[in-house]
Amino acid sequence: MASSIRSCYLKLKAMTNPASNHERSGPPGTIDGGDAPLPLLDPELLAACIHCGMCLPACPTYLATGRETESPRGRIYLMSAWQKGEQPLSARMAEHIESCLGCFGCQTACPSGVQYERILNQARPHLARLRPRRMRRLLRFVLGTILPDYARLRLAGKLIGMWQSAGARKVLTGIPFMRKLAARLDRWQAFLPRIPKFVPLPRQSWVSGKKHGQVQLFTGCVMDIFYNQVNHACLRLLTAQRQIVGVPDQTCCGALAYHAGETDIASDLARRNIEHFESQPGPVVVTAAGCGAMLKEYKHLLSGDRQWQDRAREFAERVLDITEFLASHDFARTARPLKLKVAYHAACHLYHAQHLRLEPLSLLGAIEGLELVPLPEAEHCCGSAGIFNLTHTELSLKVLARKIEFIRQTGADTVVTTNPGCLLQLEAGAREAGLPVRVRHLAELLDEVYGEKDGP
């Protein structure tokens, strides 16, 4: 472990060393010297917005701030002015655009069919180049070196667990020049649960008797570290539907890199995942809504790559969210009743990006004894949005406060969602508000009803 820590430290030091701030070529995870000219945003996409304002009630950042520049139509106006040469892409303009959660609730609400997701995805690489060089190097190091390497990610999880202990916190805060860093870590700590013990998934899970099919499980990087028990629950649910479940080698889906505008890292990760899964039979079932949306996006991400575009499209067509798969198949085991009062928070990348709206509700509605209570603005973002709660903490907390208040009004004892970012955010909000509500992944509830408990 010591050698792994030292290796990561040396790479991190090299990334942030002022003496190495010149352009250079390198693999994903470094800023390669070849930042090629970026294409302009599609003017037709920008022109589709008629500035009617129908998006405003669907935009969590606008509801939190009341500022036009923090609304979808305001951001489109700024991007249009930039593309027409009327205003430069300044740091101030970039901040307004980057304050977008990327939840795409506006796209669902828009009567004119504005493709805000495509607009934002075209703008993100431009925004990435405005970041301070050291910050961008650090971010690319994490996105290109830590997240894709599950051994390093598990090590990072252990280090977080050490930080969560009072002893480690006292040591760091006792060092004068580390106090500012310690304060920031404490601030971020609010968004983290206790890191559970990591239990590896089997490479292949068999079922006795008649088998209905075979699937491959995409476990995700953040999901497997913070919510390893959810992946085990998903595996048990799939075997309860008499599926043979494979867990192939895999890497980070690339969503965080893609949303940060580091498309070269996202593309590299996409190619690696396609290679891992294309020889494995059956659907690719995903346990995290954000990962599922990204895996389905591969066909667009690699559409300009002649060598990979067909392989990316074929892979994307195999991808199914866990709720999408479970809702379309039957359980072989007798359901157990579950007496709970449940509110369902619809993860943005399930509801808006993948358009999966009925599947989670149908799975919950089939549970005997469960009372499903309506949650106002259930489809509105909770404020997590990848690493948004770390980069825009204050705004994230404002968005979260609105969500937590609505949860409080439901009187639910359990809140269910389907994405690790949402789980982290809602758990943090409930703790801060002293709300006696348990936040769980939908698969955990279903596992209590249909699963055979033999693991985490």
DOROLUM-410966 format. One record per residue (C-alpha): residue number from 1; residue in one letter; x, z, y. Coordinates in steps of 0.5 Angstrom, whole numbers. Each point is the difference from the previous one (the first is absolute). Layout:
# DOROLUM-410966
{k:NUM r:a c1:X c3:Z c2:Y}
...
This chain:
# DOROLUM-410966
{k:1 r:m c1:0 c3:0 c2:0}
{k:2 r:a c1:6 c3:2 c2:5}
{k:3 r:s c1:3 c3:-7 c2:-1}
{k:4 r:s c1:-7 c3:-3 c2:1}
{k:5 r:i c1:-1 c3:4 c2:7}
{k:6 r:r c1:7 c3:-2 c2:2}
{k:7 r:s c1:-1 c3:-7 c2:-1}
{k:8 r:c c1:-7 c3:0 c2:4}
{k:9 r:y c1:4 c3:4 c2:5}
{k:10 r:l c1:5 c3:-5 c2:1}
{k:11 r:k c1:-4 c3:-6 c2:0}
{k:12 r:l c1:-5 c3:3 c2:6}
{k:13 r:k c1:6 c3:2 c2:4}
{k:14 r:a c1:3 c3:-8 c2:-1}
{k:15 r:m c1:-7 c3:-2 c2:3}
{k:16 r:t c1:0 c3:5 c2:6}
{k:17 r:n c1:7 c3:-1 c2:2}
{k:18 r:p c1:1 c3:-2 c2:7}
{k:19 r:a c1:6 c3:-4 c2:-2}
{k:20 r:s c1:-4 c3:-4 c2:-5}
{k:21 r:n c1:-5 c3:-2 c2:5}
{k:22 r:h c1:2 c3:-7 c2:0}
{k:23 r:e c1:-4 c3:-6 c2:-4}
{k:24 r:r c1:2 c3:-1 c2:-7}
{k:25 r:s c1:-3 c3:-3 c2:-6}
{k:26 r:g c1:-2 c3:4 c2:-6}
{k:27 r:p c1:-5 c3:2 c2:-5}
{k:28 r:p c1:-7 c3:2 c2:2}
{k:29 r:g c1:0 c3:7 c2:2}
{k:30 r:t c1:5 c3:-2 c2:6}
{k:31 r:i c1:-1 c3:-4 c2:6}
{k:32 r:d c1:3 c3:-7 c2:-2}
{k:33 r:g c1:4 c3:-4 c2:5}
{k:34 r:g c1:-5 c3:-5 c2:0}
{k:35 r:d c1:-6 c3:2 c2:3}
{k:36 r:a c1:-3 c3:-7 c2:1}
{k:37 r:p c1:-5 c3:-2 c2:5}
{k:38 r:l c1:-7 c3:2 c2:-1}
{k:39 r:p c1:-6 c3:-4 c2:1}
{k:40 r:l c1:-5 c3:1 c2:5}
{k:41 r:l c1:-6 c3:3 c2:-2}
{k:42 r:d c1:-6 c3:-5 c2:-1}
{k:43 r:p c1:-4 c3:-2 c2:6}
{k:44 r:e c1:-6 c3:-1 c2:-4}
{k:45 r:l c1:0 c3:6 c2:-3}
{k:46 r:l c1:1 c3:4 c2:7}
{k:47 r:a c1:-6 c3:-5 c2:3}
{k:48 r:a c1:-5 c3:2 c2:-5}
{k:49 r:c c1:-1 c3:7 c2:4}
{k:50 r:i c1:-5 c3:-1 c2:5}
{k:51 r:h c1:1 c3:7 c2:2}
{k:52 r:c c1:-7 c3:2 c2:-1}
{k:53 r:g c1:1 c3:8 c2:-2}
{k:54 r:m c1:-3 c3:0 c2:-6}
{k:55 r:c c1:6 c3:3 c2:-3}
{k:56 r:l c1:1 c3:6 c2:4}
{k:57 r:p c1:-4 c3:4 c2:-4}
{k:58 r:a c1:3 c3:-2 c2:-6}
{k:59 r:c c1:7 c3:2 c2:3}
{k:60 r:p c1:3 c3:7 c2:-1}
{k:61 r:t c1:5 c3:0 c2:5}
{k:62 r:y c1:-5 c3:-3 c2:5}
{k:63 r:l c1:-4 c3:6 c2:-2}
{k:64 r:a c1:5 c3:5 c2:1}
{k:65 r:t c1:3 c3:-2 c2:6}
{k:66 r:g c1:-5 c3:-4 c2:4}
{k:67 r:r c1:5 c3:-5 c2:2}
{k:68 r:e c1:-1 c3:-8 c2:0}
{k:69 r:t c1:7 c3:-1 c2:-1}
{k:70 r:e c1:-1 c3:4 c2:-7}
{k:71 r:s c1:-6 c3:-4 c2:-2}
{k:72 r:p c1:1 c3:-7 c2:-4}
{k:73 r:r c1:-3 c3:-4 c2:5}
{k:74 r:g c1:5 c3:3 c2:5}
{k:75 r:r c1:6 c3:-1 c2:-5}
{k:76 r:i c1:-2 c3:-7 c2:-1}
{k:77 r:y c1:-1 c3:-1 c2:8}
{k:78 r:l c1:8 c3:3 c2:1}
{k:79 r:m c1:2 c3:-5 c2:-6}
{k:80 r:s c1:-3 c3:-6 c2:3}
{k:81 r:a c1:3 c3:2 c2:7}
{k:82 r:w c1:7 c3:0 c2:-4}
{k:83 r:q c1:-1 c3:-6 c2:-4}
{k:84 r:k c1:-2 c3:-4 c2:7}
{k:85 r:g c1:6 c3:2 c2:3}
{k:86 r:e c1:-4 c3:4 c2:5}
{k:87 r:q c1:3 c3:7 c2:-2}
{k:88 r:p c1:7 c3:2 c2:-4}
{k:89 r:l c1:-1 c3:3 c2:-6}
{k:90 r:s c1:3 c3:7 c2:3}
{k:91 r:a c1:1 c3:7 c2:-3}
{k:92 r:r c1:-7 c3:2 c2:3}
{k:93 r:m c1:-4 c3:-6 c2:-3}
{k:94 r:a c1:3 c3:1 c2:-7}
{k:95 r:e c1:-2 c3:7 c2:0}
{k:96 r:h c1:-7 c3:-2 c2:2}
{k:97 r:i c1:0 c3:-5 c2:-6}
{k:98 r:e c1:4 c3:5 c2:-5}
{k:99 r:s c1:-5 c3:6 c2:2}
{k:100 r:c c1:-5 c3:-4 c2:-5}
{k:101 r:l c1:-1 c3:3 c2:-6}
{k:102 r:g c1:-1 c3:-7 c2:-4}
{k:103 r:c c1:-7 c3:3 c2:-3}
{k:104 r:f c1:-3 c3:-7 c2:2}
{k:105 r:g c1:-7 c3:4 c2:1}
{k:106 r:c c1:0 c3:-5 c2:6}
{k:107 r:q c1:0 c3:-6 c2:-5}
{k:108 r:t c1:-6 c3:2 c2:-4}
{k:109 r:a c1:-4 c3:2 c2:6}
{k:110 r:c c1:2 c3:-7 c2:4}
{k:111 r:p c1:-6 c3:-5 c2:1}
{k:112 r:s c1:5 c3:-5 c2:2}
{k:113 r:g c1:4 c3:0 c2:-7}
{k:114 r:v c1:6 c3:2 c2:4}
{k:115 r:q c1:6 c3:0 c2:-5}
{k:116 r:y c1:3 c3:6 c2:3}
{k:117 r:e c1:4 c3:2 c2:-6}
{k:118 r:r c1:4 c3:-7 c2:0}
{k:119 r:i c1:1 c3:1 c2:8}
{k:120 r:l c1:3 c3:7 c2:-2}
{k:121 r:n c1:4 c3:-3 c2:-5}
{k:122 r:q c1:3 c3:-5 c2:4}
{k:123 r:a c1:2 c3:5 c2:6}
{k:124 r:r c1:3 c3:5 c2:-5}
{k:125 r:p c1:7 c3:-3 c2:-1}
{k:126 r:h c1:1 c3:-1 c2:8}
{k:127 r:l c1:-2 c3:7 c2:1}
{k:128 r:a c1:5 c3:2 c2:-5}
{k:129 r:r c1:6 c3:-3 c2:4}
{k:130 r:l c1:-2 c3:4 c2:6}
{k:131 r:r c1:2 c3:6 c2:-4}
{k:132 r:p c1:6 c3:4 c2:2}
{k:133 r:r c1:6 c3:-3 c2:-5}
{k:134 r:r c1:1 c3:7 c2:-3}
{k:135 r:m c1:-7 c3:2 c2:-1}
{k:136 r:r c1:-1 c3:-7 c2:-3}
{k:137 r:r c1:6 c3:1 c2:-5}
{k:138 r:l c1:-3 c3:6 c2:-2}
{k:139 r:l c1:-7 c3:-2 c2:-1}
{k:140 r:r c1:3 c3:-6 c2:-4}
{k:141 r:f c1:5 c3:4 c2:-4}
{k:142 r:v c1:-6 c3:4 c2:-2}
{k:143 r:l c1:-5 c3:-6 c2:-2}
{k:144 r:g c1:5 c3:-4 c2:-3}
{k:145 r:t c1:5 c3:5 c2:-4}
{k:146 r:i c1:-4 c3:7 c2:-1}
{k:147 r:l c1:-7 c3:-2 c2:-1}
{k:148 r:p c1:1 c3:-6 c2:-5}
{k:149 r:d c1:5 c3:4 c2:-4}
{k:150 r:y c1:-4 c3:5 c2:-4}
{k:151 r:a c1:6 c3:4 c2:-2}
{k:152 r:r c1:2 c3:1 c2:7}
{k:153 r:l c1:-8 c3:1 c2:2}
{k:154 r:r c1:0 c3:6 c2:-5}
{k:155 r:l c1:6 c3:3 c2:3}
{k:156 r:a c1:-3 c3:0 c2:7}
{k:157 r:g c1:-6 c3:3 c2:-3}
{k:158 r:k c1:4 c3:6 c2:-3}
{k:159 r:l c1:4 c3:0 c2:7}
{k:160 r:i c1:-7 c3:1 c2:4}
{k:161 r:g c1:-2 c3:5 c2:-5}
{k:162 r:m c1:6 c3:4 c2:2}
{k:163 r:w c1:-2 c3:-1 c2:7}
{k:164 r:q c1:-6 c3:3 c2:-2}
{k:165 r:s c1:3 c3:7 c2:-2}
{k:166 r:a c1:1 c3:5 c2:5}
{k:167 r:g c1:7 c3:1 c2:-1}
{k:168 r:a c1:2 c3:-8 c2:1}
{k:169 r:r c1:-4 c3:1 c2:7}
{k:170 r:k c1:4 c3:6 c2:2}
{k:171 r:v c1:6 c3:-3 c2:-1}
{k:172 r:l c1:-1 c3:-6 c2:4}
{k:173 r:t c1:-3 c3:3 c2:6}
{k:174 r:g c1:6 c3:5 c2:0}
{k:175 r:i c1:4 c3:-6 c2:2}
{k:176 r:p c1:0 c3:-1 c2:7}
{k:177 r:f c1:1 c3:-7 c2:0}
{k:178 r:m c1:-5 c3:-1 c2:-5}
{k:179 r:r c1:-6 c3:4 c2:3}
{k:180 r:k c1:-3 c3:-7 c2:3}
{k:181 r:l c1:0 c3:-3 c2:-7}
{k:182 r:a c1:-3 c3:6 c2:-3}
{k:183 r:a c1:-6 c3:0 c2:5}
{k:184 r:r c1:-1 c3:-7 c2:-1}
{k:185 r:l c1:0 c3:1 c2:-8}
{k:186 r:d c1:-5 c3:6 c2:1}
{k:187 r:r c1:-4 c3:-5 c2:4}
{k:188 r:w c1:0 c3:-5 c2:-6}
{k:189 r:q c1:-1 c3:5 c2:-5}
{k:190 r:a c1:-7 c3:1 c2:2}
{k:191 r:f c1:-2 c3:-6 c2:-3}
{k:192 r:l c1:4 c3:1 c2:-7}
{k:193 r:p c1:-3 c3:4 c2:-6}
{k:194 r:r c1:4 c3:4 c2:-5}
{k:195 r:i c1:4 c3:-5 c2:-4}
{k:196 r:p c1:-3 c3:0 c2:-7}
{k:197 r:k c1:5 c3:0 c2:-6}
{k:198 r:f c1:1 c3:-7 c2:-2}
{k:199 r:v c1:-2 c3:-2 c2:-7}
{k:200 r:p c1:2 c3:-7 c2:-2}
{k:201 r:l c1:-6 c3:-5 c2:-2}
{k:202 r:p c1:1 c3:-3 c2:-7}
{k:203 r:r c1:2 c3:-7 c2:-1}
{k:204 r:q c1:-6 c3:-1 c2:-4}
{k:205 r:s c1:-6 c3:4 c2:-1}
{k:206 r:w c1:-4 c3:-2 c2:-7}
{k:207 r:v c1:-7 c3:1 c2:-2}
{k:208 r:s c1:-2 c3:1 c2:-7}
{k:209 r:g c1:-6 c3:-4 c2:-3}
{k:210 r:k c1:-3 c3:-6 c2:4}
{k:211 r:k c1:4 c3:-2 c2:6}
{k:212 r:h c1:-4 c3:-4 c2:6}
{k:213 r:g c1:6 c3:-3 c2:3}
{k:214 r:q c1:7 c3:1 c2:3}
{k:215 r:v c1:2 c3:2 c2:7}
{k:216 r:q c1:6 c3:1 c2:4}
{k:217 r:l c1:1 c3:6 c2:5}
{k:218 r:f c1:3 c3:0 c2:7}
{k:219 r:t c1:1 c3:7 c2:2}
{k:220 r:g c1:3 c3:-1 c2:7}
{k:221 r:c c1:6 c3:4 c2:3}
{k:222 r:v c1:-3 c3:5 c2:4}
{k:223 r:m c1:-6 c3:1 c2:-5}
{k:224 r:d c1:5 c3:2 c2:-5}
{k:225 r:i c1:4 c3:5 c2:4}
{k:226 r:f c1:-6 c3:4 c2:3}
{k:227 r:y c1:-6 c3:-1 c2:-4}
{k:228 r:n c1:4 c3:-2 c2:-7}
{k:229 r:q c1:-6 c3:4 c2:-3}
{k:230 r:v c1:-5 c3:-6 c2:2}
{k:231 r:n c1:4 c3:-5 c2:-3}
{k:232 r:h c1:-1 c3:4 c2:-7}
{k:233 r:a c1:-7 c3:1 c2:1}
{k:234 r:c c1:-1 c3:-8 c2:1}
{k:235 r:l c1:4 c3:-1 c2:-6}
{k:236 r:r c1:-5 c3:4 c2:-4}
{k:237 r:l c1:-6 c3:-3 c2:3}
{k:238 r:l c1:2 c3:-7 c2:-2}
{k:239 r:t c1:1 c3:3 c2:-7}
{k:240 r:a c1:-7 c3:3 c2:0}
{k:241 r:q c1:-2 c3:-7 c2:1}
{k:242 r:r c1:4 c3:-2 c2:-6}
{k:243 r:q c1:5 c3:-4 c2:4}
{k:244 r:i c1:8 c3:-1 c2:-2}
{k:245 r:v c1:4 c3:2 c2:6}
{k:246 r:g c1:7 c3:-2 c2:1}
{k:247 r:v c1:4 c3:3 c2:6}
{k:248 r:p c1:5 c3:-5 c2:1}
{k:249 r:d c1:6 c3:0 c2:5}
{k:250 r:q c1:-2 c3:-1 c2:7}
{k:251 r:t c1:2 c3:2 c2:7}
{k:252 r:c c1:-3 c3:2 c2:7}
{k:253 r:c c1:-6 c3:-5 c2:1}
{k:254 r:g c1:3 c3:-2 c2:7}
{k:255 r:a c1:-6 c3:3 c2:4}
{k:256 r:l c1:4 c3:4 c2:5}
{k:257 r:a c1:6 c3:-5 c2:1}
{k:258 r:y c1:-5 c3:-5 c2:1}
{k:259 r:h c1:-4 c3:4 c2:5}
{k:260 r:a c1:6 c3:2 c2:4}
{k:261 r:g c1:2 c3:-8 c2:1}
{k:262 r:e c1:5 c3:0 c2:-5}
{k:263 r:t c1:-2 c3:-6 c2:-4}
{k:264 r:d c1:6 c3:-1 c2:-3}
{k:265 r:i c1:0 c3:6 c2:-4}
{k:266 r:a c1:-7 c3:0 c2:-1}
{k:267 r:s c1:1 c3:-8 c2:-3}
{k:268 r:d c1:6 c3:3 c2:-4}
{k:269 r:l c1:-4 c3:5 c2:-3}
{k:270 r:a c1:-6 c3:-4 c2:-2}
{k:271 r:r c1:5 c3:-5 c2:-4}
{k:272 r:r c1:2 c3:6 c2:-4}
{k:273 r:n c1:-7 c3:2 c2:-2}
{k:274 r:i c1:-2 c3:-7 c2:-1}
{k:275 r:e c1:6 c3:0 c2:-5}
{k:276 r:h c1:-1 c3:7 c2:-3}
{k:277 r:f c1:-8 c3:-2 c2:-2}
{k:278 r:e c1:0 c3:-7 c2:-1}
{k:279 r:s c1:2 c3:0 c2:-7}
{k:280 r:q c1:-5 c3:6 c2:-2}
{k:281 r:p c1:-7 c3:-2 c2:-2}
{k:282 r:g c1:-7 c3:3 c2:3}
{k:283 r:p c1:-2 c3:2 c2:7}
{k:284 r:v c1:5 c3:4 c2:5}
{k:285 r:v c1:-4 c3:6 c2:1}
{k:286 r:v c1:2 c3:4 c2:7}
{k:287 r:t c1:-1 c3:7 c2:1}
{k:288 r:a c1:1 c3:0 c2:8}
{k:289 r:a c1:-5 c3:-4 c2:4}
{k:290 r:g c1:6 c3:-2 c2:5}
{k:291 r:c c1:4 c3:-2 c2:-6}
{k:292 r:g c1:-5 c3:-4 c2:-2}
{k:293 r:a c1:-2 c3:-4 c2:6}
{k:294 r:m c1:8 c3:-1 c2:1}
{k:295 r:l c1:0 c3:-3 c2:-7}
{k:296 r:k c1:-6 c3:-5 c2:1}
{k:297 r:e c1:4 c3:-2 c2:7}
{k:298 r:y c1:6 c3:-3 c2:-4}
{k:299 r:k c1:-3 c3:-7 c2:0}
{k:300 r:h c1:0 c3:0 c2:7}
{k:301 r:l c1:6 c3:4 c2:1}
{k:302 r:l c1:4 c3:-6 c2:-4}
{k:303 r:s c1:-5 c3:-5 c2:1}
{k:304 r:g c1:6 c3:-4 c2:4}
{k:305 r:d c1:5 c3:1 c2:-6}
{k:306 r:r c1:-1 c3:-6 c2:-4}
{k:307 r:q c1:4 c3:3 c2:-6}
{k:308 r:w c1:-4 c3:6 c2:0}
{k:309 r:q c1:-7 c3:-2 c2:3}
{k:310 r:d c1:-4 c3:-1 c2:-7}
{k:311 r:r c1:3 c3:6 c2:-3}
{k:312 r:a c1:-2 c3:4 c2:6}
{k:313 r:r c1:-7 c3:-3 c2:-1}
{k:314 r:e c1:-1 c3:1 c2:-7}
{k:315 r:f c1:3 c3:7 c2:0}
{k:316 r:a c1:-5 c3:2 c2:6}
{k:317 r:e c1:-6 c3:-2 c2:-4}
{k:318 r:r c1:2 c3:4 c2:-5}
{k:319 r:v c1:0 c3:7 c2:4}
{k:320 r:l c1:-6 c3:4 c2:0}
{k:321 r:d c1:-1 c3:7 c2:3}
{k:322 r:i c1:-1 c3:6 c2:-5}
{k:323 r:t c1:-8 c3:1 c2:3}
{k:324 r:e c1:-1 c3:-8 c2:-1}
{k:325 r:f c1:2 c3:0 c2:-7}
{k:326 r:l c1:-3 c3:6 c2:-2}
{k:327 r:a c1:-7 c3:-2 c2:3}
{k:328 r:s c1:0 c3:-6 c2:-4}
{k:329 r:h c1:2 c3:3 c2:-7}
{k:330 r:d c1:-4 c3:5 c2:-4}
{k:331 r:f c1:3 c3:7 c2:-2}
{k:332 r:a c1:0 c3:1 c2:-8}
{k:333 r:r c1:0 c3:8 c2:1}
{k:334 r:t c1:-6 c3:4 c2:2}
{k:335 r:a c1:-1 c3:2 c2:7}
{k:336 r:r c1:1 c3:8 c2:2}
{k:337 r:p c1:-5 c3:2 c2:6}
{k:338 r:l c1:4 c3:2 c2:6}
{k:339 r:k c1:-4 c3:4 c2:5}
{k:340 r:l c1:4 c3:-1 c2:7}
{k:341 r:k c1:-3 c3:-2 c2:7}
{k:342 r:v c1:5 c3:-6 c2:2}
{k:343 r:a c1:1 c3:-4 c2:6}
{k:344 r:y c1:4 c3:-7 c2:-1}
{k:345 r:h c1:5 c3:-2 c2:5}
{k:346 r:a c1:1 c3:-8 c2:-1}
{k:347 r:a c1:7 c3:-1 c2:1}
{k:348 r:c c1:1 c3:-6 c2:5}
{k:349 r:h c1:4 c3:-4 c2:-5}
{k:350 r:l c1:-5 c3:0 c2:-5}
{k:351 r:y c1:-6 c3:0 c2:4}
{k:352 r:h c1:2 c3:-5 c2:6}
{k:353 r:a c1:6 c3:-4 c2:-3}
{k:354 r:q c1:-2 c3:-1 c2:-8}
{k:355 r:h c1:-8 c3:1 c2:2}
{k:356 r:l c1:-1 c3:5 c2:-6}
{k:357 r:r c1:-6 c3:4 c2:3}
{k:358 r:l c1:-5 c3:1 c2:-6}
{k:359 r:e c1:5 c3:1 c2:-6}
{k:360 r:p c1:2 c3:7 c2:2}
{k:361 r:l c1:-7 c3:2 c2:2}
{k:362 r:s c1:-3 c3:-3 c2:-6}
{k:363 r:l c1:5 c3:4 c2:-4}
{k:364 r:l c1:-1 c3:7 c2:4}
{k:365 r:g c1:-8 c3:-2 c2:-1}
{k:366 r:a c1:1 c3:0 c2:-8}
{k:367 r:i c1:2 c3:7 c2:0}
{k:368 r:e c1:-5 c3:5 c2:-2}
{k:369 r:g c1:-1 c3:6 c2:4}
{k:370 r:l c1:4 c3:-3 c2:6}
{k:371 r:e c1:-3 c3:0 c2:7}
{k:372 r:l c1:3 c3:-5 c2:4}
{k:373 r:v c1:-1 c3:1 c2:7}
{k:374 r:p c1:0 c3:-5 c2:6}
{k:375 r:l c1:6 c3:1 c2:4}
{k:376 r:p c1:0 c3:-3 c2:7}
{k:377 r:e c1:5 c3:-6 c2:2}
{k:378 r:a c1:2 c3:1 c2:-8}
{k:379 r:e c1:3 c3:-7 c2:1}
{k:380 r:h c1:4 c3:2 c2:6}
{k:381 r:c c1:8 c3:1 c2:0}
{k:382 r:c c1:2 c3:7 c2:-1}
{k:383 r:g c1:6 c3:-1 c2:4}
{k:384 r:s c1:6 c3:0 c2:-6}
{k:385 r:a c1:1 c3:-8 c2:0}
{k:386 r:g c1:6 c3:0 c2:-4}
{k:387 r:i c1:5 c3:4 c2:5}
{k:388 r:f c1:-4 c3:0 c2:6}
{k:389 r:n c1:-1 c3:7 c2:0}
{k:390 r:l c1:8 c3:1 c2:0}
{k:391 r:t c1:1 c3:-5 c2:6}
{k:392 r:h c1:-6 c3:1 c2:4}
{k:393 r:t c1:-2 c3:7 c2:-2}
{k:394 r:e c1:-4 c3:2 c2:6}
{k:395 r:l c1:-5 c3:-6 c2:0}
{k:396 r:s c1:0 c3:1 c2:-8}
{k:397 r:l c1:-2 c3:7 c2:1}
{k:398 r:k c1:-6 c3:-2 c2:5}
{k:399 r:v c1:-2 c3:-5 c2:-5}
{k:400 r:l c1:0 c3:5 c2:-6}
{k:401 r:a c1:-4 c3:6 c2:4}
{k:402 r:r c1:-6 c3:-5 c2:1}
{k:403 r:k c1:0 c3:-1 c2:-8}
{k:404 r:i c1:1 c3:7 c2:-1}
{k:405 r:e c1:-6 c3:2 c2:4}
{k:406 r:f c1:-4 c3:-5 c2:-3}
{k:407 r:i c1:2 c3:3 c2:-7}
{k:408 r:r c1:-2 c3:7 c2:2}
{k:409 r:q c1:-7 c3:-2 c2:2}
{k:410 r:t c1:-1 c3:-3 c2:-7}
{k:411 r:g c1:1 c3:7 c2:-3}
{k:412 r:a c1:3 c3:-3 c2:-6}
{k:413 r:d c1:5 c3:4 c2:-4}
{k:414 r:t c1:4 c3:-6 c2:-2}
{k:415 r:v c1:2 c3:-6 c2:3}
{k:416 r:v c1:2 c3:-6 c2:-4}
{k:417 r:t c1:4 c3:-6 c2:2}
{k:418 r:t c1:5 c3:-6 c2:-4}
{k:419 r:n c1:6 c3:0 c2:4}
{k:420 r:p c1:6 c3:5 c2:1}
{k:421 r:g c1:1 c3:-1 c2:7}
{k:422 r:c c1:-7 c3:2 c2:1}
{k:423 r:l c1:1 c3:6 c2:-5}
{k:424 r:l c1:6 c3:2 c2:4}
{k:425 r:q c1:-4 c3:0 c2:7}
{k:426 r:l c1:-6 c3:3 c2:-2}
{k:427 r:e c1:3 c3:6 c2:-4}
{k:428 r:a c1:4 c3:1 c2:6}
{k:429 r:g c1:-6 c3:0 c2:5}
{k:430 r:a c1:-4 c3:4 c2:-5}
{k:431 r:r c1:6 c3:5 c2:0}
{k:432 r:e c1:0 c3:0 c2:8}
{k:433 r:a c1:-7 c3:1 c2:1}
{k:434 r:g c1:-1 c3:6 c2:-5}
{k:435 r:l c1:-5 c3:-5 c2:-4}
{k:436 r:p c1:-2 c3:3 c2:-7}
{k:437 r:v c1:0 c3:-7 c2:-3}
{k:438 r:r c1:4 c3:-3 c2:-5}
{k:439 r:v c1:3 c3:-7 c2:1}
{k:440 r:r c1:1 c3:-4 c2:-7}
{k:441 r:h c1:1 c3:-7 c2:-2}
{k:442 r:l c1:-6 c3:-3 c2:-3}
{k:443 r:a c1:3 c3:-1 c2:-7}
{k:444 r:e c1:1 c3:7 c2:0}
{k:445 r:l c1:-7 c3:2 c2:0}
{k:446 r:l c1:-2 c3:-6 c2:-5}
{k:447 r:d c1:6 c3:3 c2:-5}
{k:448 r:e c1:-4 c3:7 c2:0}
{k:449 r:v c1:-6 c3:-4 c2:-2}
{k:450 r:y c1:3 c3:-6 c2:-5}
{k:451 r:g c1:7 c3:2 c2:-1}
{k:452 r:e c1:3 c3:3 c2:-6}
{k:453 r:k c1:5 c3:6 c2:3}
{k:454 r:d c1:7 c3:-1 c2:-3}
{k:455 r:g c1:4 c3:0 c2:5}
{k:456 r:p c1:1 c3:2 c2:8}
